[in-house]
Amino acid sequence: MLVLVAALVLLALDASRTGTYKIIIYGFSALAVVMYAGAGRLIASRVPRNAIGWLLCLVGLSLAATMLTEQYALRGLVAAPGSLPAARLAGWLSQVTFALTFAPLFFLALLFPDGRLPSPRWRPVFWAMFAVTAGWEAQNCRPARPSSAGSPISSRSQRPPTPTRWECSRGMAGSAASC
């Protein structure tokens, strides 16, 4: 919950530079963090061996981390440039944590309701889902290709470079500060 509070504090500091639509998205996202983390905590505390509770906690934590890193990057790169260290790295991390927010949801569907696979025959499906998730994450962060700086077609040339020189797909709200 501290991660969520920090993200909301940064959002409040930058409210004048943040659009109404983005503030609404963050409101719903904060509600989702509380619901996922709360349900996960309840399940994990009562049945610690059930993977569902831990996966729900992971979804809540990664969504809160996505919100925090995106707002941190926005503050450090756009709202108050140079005021926060490692703001570009935070923008890159927001993309990574965004992908990790939705990956556990696929596993939740497969492991529901008792946290175990329905039968041993589902193991290949589980590992295939794991491979797809790993591929999805690898697709989100790949080495950047050089592009012409003035190309009107390429939107990636308009964004600031990431600290690792990797390009990432758009994140939760697609801020200009993120990679």
PEKA-V10049 format. One record per residue. N is the residue number from 0. RES is the residue in one small letter. SS is DSSP state (2 for helix, 1 for strand, 0 for the rest). PHI is phi in radians with two decimals (NA if undefined). Layout:
<<N,RES,SS,PHI> <N,RES,SS,PHI>>
//
This chain:
<<0,m,0,NA> <1,l,2,-1.13> <2,v,2,-1.13> <3,l,2,-1.13> <4,v,2,-1.09> <5,a,2,-1.10> <6,a,2,-1.12> <7,l,2,-1.23> <8,v,2,-1.14> <9,l,2,-1.11> <10,l,2,-1.10> <11,a,2,-1.14> <12,l,2,-1.14> <13,d,0,-1.84> <14,a,0,-1.06> <15,s,0,-1.21> <16,r,0,-1.72> <17,t,0,-1.79> <18,g,0,-1.26> <19,t,2,-1.07> <20,y,2,-1.05> <21,k,2,-1.19> <22,i,2,-1.13> <23,i,2,-1.12> <24,i,2,-1.04> <25,y,2,-1.17> <26,g,2,-1.10> <27,f,2,-1.18> <28,s,2,-1.15> <29,a,2,-1.11> <30,l,2,-1.10> <31,a,2,-1.13> <32,v,2,-1.06> <33,v,2,-1.11> <34,m,2,-1.19> <35,y,2,-1.12> <36,a,2,-1.16> <37,g,2,-1.16> <38,a,2,-1.13> <39,g,2,-1.12> <40,r,2,-1.12> <41,l,2,-1.09> <42,i,2,-1.19> <43,a,2,-1.15> <44,s,2,-1.32> <45,r,2,-1.53> <46,v,0,-2.33> <47,p,0,-1.06> <48,r,0,-1.47> <49,n,0,-1.45> <50,a,2,-1.22> <51,i,2,-1.06> <52,g,2,-1.07> <53,w,2,-1.21> <54,l,2,-1.16> <55,l,2,-1.12> <56,c,2,-1.09> <57,l,2,-1.12> <58,v,2,-1.10> <59,g,2,-1.09> <60,l,2,-1.15> <61,s,2,-1.22> <62,l,2,-1.17> <63,a,2,-1.13> <64,a,2,-1.15> <65,t,2,-1.09> <66,m,2,-1.07> <67,l,2,-1.14> <68,t,2,-1.15> <69,e,2,-1.19> <70,q,2,-1.20> <71,y,2,-1.08> <72,a,2,-1.14> <73,l,2,-1.08> <74,r,2,-1.17> <75,g,2,-1.33> <76,l,2,-1.91> <77,v,2,-2.03> <78,a,2,-1.21> <79,a,0,-2.43> <80,p,0,-0.95> <81,g,0,1.42> <82,s,0,-1.40> <83,l,0,-2.15> <84,p,0,-1.30> <85,a,0,1.02> <86,a,2,-1.20> <87,r,2,-1.15> <88,l,2,-1.09> <89,a,2,-1.11> <90,g,2,-1.10> <91,w,2,-1.17> <92,l,2,-1.11> <93,s,2,-1.12> <94,q,2,-1.25> <95,v,2,-1.16> <96,t,2,-1.22> <97,f,2,-1.09> <98,a,2,-1.16> <99,l,2,-1.31> <100,t,2,-1.27> <101,f,2,-1.64> <102,a,2,-1.04> <103,p,2,-1.11> <104,l,2,-1.11> <105,f,2,-1.16> <106,f,2,-1.22> <107,l,2,-1.02> <108,a,2,-1.11> <109,l,2,-1.34> <110,l,2,-1.64> <111,f,0,-1.18> <112,p,0,-1.78> <113,d,0,-1.83> <114,g,0,1.48> <115,r,0,-2.19> <116,l,0,-1.15> <117,p,0,-1.03> <118,s,0,-2.79> <119,p,2,-1.06> <120,r,2,-1.18> <121,w,2,-1.51> <122,r,2,-1.04> <123,p,2,-1.06> <124,v,2,-1.15> <125,f,2,-1.04> <126,w,2,-1.21> <127,a,2,-1.13> <128,m,2,-1.11> <129,f,2,-1.11> <130,a,2,-1.14> <131,v,2,-1.13> <132,t,2,-1.11> <133,a,2,-1.12> <134,g,2,-1.14> <135,w,2,-1.08> <136,e,2,-1.15> <137,a,2,-1.15> <138,q,2,-1.19> <139,n,2,-1.18> <140,c,1,-2.22> <141,r,1,-2.39> <142,p,1,-1.01> <143,a,0,-1.25> <144,r,0,-1.73> <145,p,0,-1.16> <146,s,0,-2.37> <147,s,0,-1.23> <148,a,0,-1.17> <149,g,0,-1.78> <150,s,0,-1.17> <151,p,0,-1.28> <152,i,0,-1.47> <153,s,0,-1.50> <154,s,0,-1.38> <155,r,2,-1.16> <156,s,2,-1.23> <157,q,2,-1.47> <158,r,0,-1.54> <159,p,0,-1.20> <160,p,0,-1.21> <161,t,0,-1.51> <162,p,0,-1.18> <163,t,0,-1.71> <164,r,0,1.06> <165,w,1,-1.99> <166,e,1,-1.77> <167,c,1,-2.23> <168,s,0,-1.26> <169,r,0,-1.20> <170,g,0,-1.77> <171,m,0,-0.94> <172,a,0,-2.08> <173,g,0,1.13> <174,s,0,-1.23> <175,a,0,-1.20> <176,a,0,-1.38> <177,s,0,-1.40> <178,c,0,-1.28>>
//
